[in-house]
Amino acid sequence: MILQKEREDVVRYCQKLIEAGLTKGTGGNISIYNREQRLMAISPSGIDYFETEPEDVVVIDIDGKHVDGKRKPSSEHELHRIFYVKRDDIDAVVHTHSVYSTVLATLEEGLPASSYLIALAGLDVRCADYATFGTMELAQLTFKAMVDRYAVLMANHGLLAGGKDILNAFNIAEEIEHCAEVYVKARSIGTPVILSEEEMTKMISIFNKSYGQKMTKADLDK
Ligand SMILES: [Zn+2]
């Protein structure tokens, strides 16, 4: 089977989306890019993640052409593909409808540097302008708002995270949702203190030096 490992990982991480509370039902989607073969594996549209088999995962080439898989790809395939076309530091994308990121995105606000963990995504997390789901316009606006970052909020919609591999992208999505939850709760009882750009720049360099872009939650807990 073409991209067997990537397709198995897409299935496994889609289930993890539900288990980690990052999405409900068939919301959200995941893709993994094989840069050598210039092919991406993306979750299929509208199938229960616990009933999805690797063969259901759709393979698309870098130009957007369908290569393998009987199912229809996620309606957000352009949102994933744009990162593989335009950035060479992202080989996996996780898109969620997680609650606290979406709360902020509903206010069309970004997530400021309220925790050092936000350095996993960059200096802060911006909120991309709104566009209709499944459109090229949404892909372009989301891409633009994620320049120099590894996560972005999508207005009135959700969260997107990208990384060098699926473990890294998933970890960023999980940590940013956690930071969004803490920030929203802190805002409800007071005024959160925001870390300085200098401190965040230091954190980014520590993260990059110690773990590269492959840092996982387990590493952080050490
Ligand atoms: Zn979505």
Residues whose N, C-alpha, C, O or C-beta is under 5 A from the ligand:
A	BS01	ZN	G28
